[in-house]
Amino acid sequence: MNEVDSEKQWQELANVWKQQPVSNEVPAVVLKWVRSQERRMRVMVILEWLIALSGGIYVVEAILSRNQPDTISRLVFVLSMLALAMVFSVINRRGLWAPLEESTKAYVELGLLRLRRKRREVYFSWLFLVLQIFIISMWELSRFLRGGVEPLVRNPQEALIVLSGLVVALALYSFYIYRHTEKEERVLTSFQENL
């Protein structure tokens, strides 16, 4: 077989392949489920960025208005925490906006991946809170050992109340996410089993 015959056979095969009907209909119930996930995801992205922007502006303005000697350190702490949270938000949603192909299996896998990433957000939230508490503790320890540095937390009682509120809110949020994603995962796996 020479090169011309081989090329002709490949061309015939390509023509036959192009003529085959493509049947990639995704059931409406799966599409509805994944589209609803997508709407919630878009709302959460907008809310996250609005909260980060408004919170960041407020905290930076509050730090700059106090005119303290360690203003730069405080700004670095706040902006680095904000940047860390936003980078995680972007990275965690990479590849979640559309399936790789228009098939039921791809849509179900996308839905399941979104649920795993939602749980990963909960892990990150707890880690982020622990990291902030650790940094604030180190700041206070440094202030105690070296002296002369302004306290990061001016009113420890208020800070403890706010921290307790954050922990309770994050615990409730974690419980809600795990219950919600568990329910969605059962539905999506039932779709997957029926493929």
N, C-alpha and C positions, 0 to 999 in steps of 0.2 A: 504494500500500500504506500503510495507516494504522498507527498505533502498536500497536493491539490485534492486528492480523494478524501484525505483526512479532514481538510478544511470544509469540503462539501458536506461530509457526514455531520460535522459539528454544526454547520449552518442549518441542516435539515432538523437536527435534534433541537436546536434553539427555536426554530419555527414551530415545531410540534409543542414544545414547552410553552411558548407564548400563547398558543391557541387553547390550552387547557383552562377551563373555568377556575377561577380562584374563589374558594368558599371559606371565607374567614369571618363569617357572621358571629358576632359576640352576642350572647343572650342579653336581652334588655335588663334583666335583673342584675347581672354582673356589671354592665355598664352603669346602671343607676347607682349601684353601691360604690363603685370606684369614683364616679363623678361627684358623689356626695362627699367622699373623702377629700377629693381635690378642692371642693369649695371650702370645706373646713380648714384645709391646709392654707389656702390663700388668705382667709380671714386671720388665721394665727400669724402668718408672716407679716401682714400689715400691722396687726396689733403689737407684735414683738418689736418691730422697727419704730413704731410711734412711741411706745413706752421707753425704749432705749434712747431715742432721740430726746424726748422731753425730760426723762430722768437725767440723762447726761448733761443737758443744758442747765437744768436746775442745780445739780451738784457742782458743776464747774463754776457757775455763777456764785453759789454759796461759798465755795472755797476762795474764789478770787475776792469776794467782798469782805472777807475777814482779814485779809492782809497779814497773814501769819508768816513767821520766818521759814517754815517748812512747807510753803505753798506748793513748790515744785514736786516734792515727794508725795503730797496728797493728790495732786493732779495726775502724776504718773500712776499711782495706785488706782484711782477711779477710772482713768482712761484705759489702762491695761485690762482691768476687769471687764469693762464695757466692750473692748475690742475682742477679748477672749470669748465672751458670750455671743457676740455677733458672728464671729468666725465659725464657732461651733454651729450656729443656726444655719449658716450658708452651707457648710460642709455636710451637715446632717441631712439636708434636703436635696443634695446632689443626686440626680438620677431618679427622682421620685415624681417627676411631673408628667411623664408619658411612658407607656410601655414600649419595649423594644420592637414589638411587632403587633399587628392588629389580629390577635387571636385571644380566645377565651383564657387559655393557659397563661399568656403574658399579662393579661389584665388581673387575673387572680394572683399571680406572683407579685405584681406591682402592689396590689392591695396588702398582701402579707408583708412585703418589704416596708411599706409605709407604717404598718403596725409595729414592726420591730424597731424602726427608727423613732417612733413615738415613745416607746419604752426607753430607748437610749437617751431621749431628752430628759426623762425622769432621772436616770442615773447621773447624767451630767448636772442636773439641777442640784442634786444632793452633793455631788463632788464640788460644785461651784460654791455652794454655801459653806461647806467645810473648809475650802481653800480660803475664802474670805475671813472666816472666823480665825483660821490659823494665822493669816497675815496680820489681822488686827491684834491678835494675842502677842505675836512677835513684836509688833510696834509698841504695844503697851509694856512688854517685858524690857525692850530696849530703853524705853523712856524711864522705867523704874531703875534699871541698872546704870544708865548714863546720866540721867537727870537732865534738865534743861530743855528737853524736847516737849513740845505742846502735846497734850493727850489727843489721841485720835477720836476717842469717845469722851465727850464732855460730861454727859450725864449717864453713868453706868446703869442706873435703875431703868431709865427710859430705854436704853439700848437693850437691856435684858428683856423688857416687855416686848419690844419690836422683834427681837430675835425669836422669842417664844412664839409670837404671832406668825412669823415667817415659817418656823418649823411646823406649827400646826397646819398652816395653809398648804405647805408643801406636802405634808403627810396626807391631807385630804385630797389634794390634787393627784398624788401618786396612787392613792386608793381608787379614785375615779378613773384614771387612765388605765390602770391594770384591769379593772372590771370591764370597762368599755372595750378595750382592745381584746380582751379574752372573748367577749361576746362576738365581736366582729371576726375574730380569728376562727371561731367555730363555724360561723356562716361561710366564710371564704373557703375553709377546708372542706365543707360540705359541697361547695361549688366545684372544688378541685377533684373531689372523689367522683363527681358525676360527669367528669370530662370524658 
